[in-house]
């Protein structure tokens, strides 16, 4: 009998357990810093330019992601992924430390914040493909869906802890300490990576080369599978139109008037809903048959909850709407990740993940810029409501254009040889 109960079966594998625990600490620190950057920026600009200044945070993050994503995936498929993670995590720890140092010295201008946010984001296109591609090598294939669900729980738990702690730290100690604590948090992943033992090595013929042809091979693979392609497009469109995180300081300061503590709670609200839904998904994900329909409806709920959030003038209604946003996004995230990772051969996982990063991270970062620009001219509530409605409309459009996604079922993940894959027609 397994020493780990069924909903947590993937945690019986030591290497996965180490990475999971290290990421919980590190991701909490990263989310803490994200909250601190938005709050810091909002304090350094005039009210008339606040929306645009907050939106620019997303822009400076997305540019390096777009520039380096394909390269990062190729590198993750060619090199030892664990060693690559040691480099990227150390690099991001250094940028957080510099940001803390400058803030403690009395930072009063915006450009160093934007610069360091962009430099740190440049590591993500190398870090994320390596990290996500490593997970299937840490657990057997039959435990992989559980590992994905547990990884979602980990990230969403961090998304509750990070912003909540950030609100308290910012209010009590200042934004500099939020940056400093994030720098320290990277040690958890670094130690976990160093403690791993017997990580399966890829065969020499499965390791890719770092060249232009390898990048094109990854693109060709992704765009030849309609279910994978449409799931990425859905992710991009939903987060581009309905991404309102950058506007939370405006709602906390000017609309709801709840201060730094309230801001931290609102920022954490999507993750409260996500944690609850993650606990549900870890038990039921294996029993969801019509995964395409469930995926589409989860994004519709995501958009409608965003609409109500934009209309709300009550703190607790806003909190509930943001929690619903997080819960719906969790359902979508778990299903999309299972489909994509089990659809992709190990030698291409880094490149598939790097293409997905353009959608997964580019969507919300560009969305923050779009939301900030609209808010600057038409107001934050209009920006949020219109974005939520656009999300719902775009979901319907993708469903109409991709009938294979609407028909997609759990059994479509099995190919004739018994290996997991997504539908390709």
C-alpha positions, 0 to 999 in steps of 0.5 A, a space after each residue: 500500500 502506498 505511503 501517500 494517499 491517492 490525491 497526493 500520490 505524486 508526492 511519494 517520489 522524492 525528487 518531485 517532492 523536493 521540487 514541489 516544496 522548494 517551488 512553494 517557498 520560491 513562488 511565494 516570494 516571487 508573487 510577493 515581489 510582483 505585488 510590491 512592484 505594482 504598489 511601488 510604482 503606484 506610489 511613485 506616479 501622479 494619479 493621472 498617470 497611474 493606470 498607464 504606469 502600472 500597465 507598463 509593468 506588464 509591457 517590460 516583462 513581456 518583451 523579453 519573454 517574446 524575444 527569448 521564449 523560443 531560444 529558452 525552449 531550445 536550450 531546455 531541450 539541449 542541456 541538463 534541465 536541472 543544471 539550467 534551473 540552478 543558473 536561472 534561479 540564481 540569476 533571478 535571486 540576484 535581480 531581486 537582491 539588487 532591487 531590494 538594495 536600491 529600494 533601501 537606498 531610497 529609490 524615487 524614480 521608476 526606470 530602475 524598477 522597470 529595468 530590473 523587472 524586465 531583466 528578471 523576466 528575461 530568465 523566465 523563458 529559460 526557467 519555465 521550459 526547463 522546470 515544466 519539462 523536468 516534472 515528467 521525468 520525476 514521476 511515472 506517467 500514470 502519476 503525471 496528472 496528479 503531479 500537474 494538479 499538485 503543482 497547481 495547488 502549490 502555485 495557487 497556495 503560493 499566490 495566496 501566501 505571497 500577496 497576503 504576506 506582501 500586504 503585511 510586509 509593505 504596510 509594516 516594513 516597506 516594499 524593500 523588505 518584500 524584495 529582500 524576502 523574495 531574494 532569500 526565497 530562491 534558496 529553497 529551490 536551489 537547495 531542492 535541486 542540489 538534493 535531487 538524486 538519480 534524476 533520469 538522464 535523457 538519451 543522447 539521441 533525444 537531446 536537441 541541438 541549439 540552432 534555428 532548425 530546432 526552434 522551427 521543429 518546436 513551432 511546427 509541432 505545436 501548430 500541427 496539433 489543433 487541440 494544443 494550438 487552440 488551448 494556447 490561443 484560448 489562454 492568450 485571449 482570456 488573459 489578454 482581455 480579462 487580465 486586471 491584476 495591474 489595476 488592483 492598486 486603483 481599486 484598492 486605493 481609489 474605488 474600495 479605499 481599503 489600503 495596503 492590507 486590503 490590496 494584499 487580500 484582493 491580490 490573493 483572492 484569485 488564489 484563494 478560489 484557485 486553492 479550493 478548486 485545486 483541491 477539488 481537481 486533484 481528486 476529480 481530474 481523472 474522472 472528467 471525460 468531456 475535457 474540451 467542454 469543461 475547458 471552454 466553460 471554465 473560461 466563460 466563467 472566468 470572463 463573467 466573474 471579471 465582469 461582475 468584479 468590474 461592476 462591484 463597489 463592495 470589498 467582499 463581492 469583489 473578493 468573491 468575484 476574484 476568487 471565482 476568477 481564480 477557481 475557473 482559471 485553475 480548472 482551465 490550467 490543469 486541463 490544458 497542462 495535462 493535454 499539452 504535456 502528455 501530447 508532447 515527446 520528451 525531446 520537444 517538451 521544452 520547445 512546446 513549453 516555450 511556445 506556450 510561454 508566449 501565450 501563457 505569459 504574453 497574454 497577461 503581461 500584454 493584457 496588463 498594458 491593455 487594461 492600464 491604457 484603457 483605464 487611463 482614458 476610460 476608467 478602471 471599471 470600464 477596462 475590467 468590464 469590457 475585458 471580461 465581455 471580450 473574453 467570453 466572446 473570444 471563447 465562443 469564437 475559438 470554440 466555433 473555429 475548433 470543433 475538435 476542441 469541443 469534441 475532445 474527450 479523455 480517451 483522445 489522450 491515448 494513441 494506438 500504442 497506448 501513449 498519451 497524446 492530444 487529438 490532432 484532427 
